[in-house]
Amino acid sequence: MKVIAAAAAVAGCGSSPQTTASPDAPAPPADGPTCDGCLDLSDPTNSALTKVDGSRIVRFAKTNVLVARISETEFIAVSSVCTHAGCAVRFATTQISCPCHGSLFALDGTVTRGPATRPLTRFSATYDAQTNIVTLS
């Protein structure tokens, strides 16, 4: 799985950009993000998330986050970095695995098999079917 920068990972999830910049600041590019943590599933960059059991890694809140679709309407979001040795974890339908030393995590990030002893950080992932947007928080 490729790590994609936040600018490529998020796309238009609001009618106006959220900004704290001065009124004189240039507007963001038309194809750039308009909401921090929004994943527009109509954006080809997020195509893996249009199918149940699809996943991808995005950059959110200065963290690499594994986002996975676990049903037609549910998504999970956890840190993609194993708490044991810092390797990138992988989504495997019913669990999250670390290929480096074999740690396994439940979909909520809790450790089900070591050597990891600490859970993966979990993020909220809310899906709006009308807009086809997943919002991380």
Steps between C-alpha positions, in 0.01 A plus 500: 500500500625844410499788743331795338541857624194664650463737209451207267297300748228749560274664252205738507278429795336832553373800321768733630856459622562496874777746565640728763705697247450871450249618239795598278632145490468323164217251470593132495515335158163388364604135508656524848354403834215705642469315828767344718450125526244461221530214255279546194428149372426634152866609479700228317771530768253342744367229266616217730250624758200465267492124563443311825839370625682775311763700684765765457743703706450876521674778688279659767583695818874454432450122507489226238150358536367171366142551382295193412142441391354220711140513372292702255465776760786450750864598491782461750803725540807410708865595503679304230816471712543191718560590863764228537772600253348766275428287193206576273196285583262344247123462492393136466115505499441391861822624658803721456837331475862605526720313252824575687454300822148354476303727730124490442245766584120498511323747273472740796880500531527282813782246508384142449848348463842641586778583508324841491355588841342839425195553277503693175368854533142509381332783310132558440388435142151622408342422163240719332336291226329804346828678431709179476753648742683344795605752765782418740521663840 
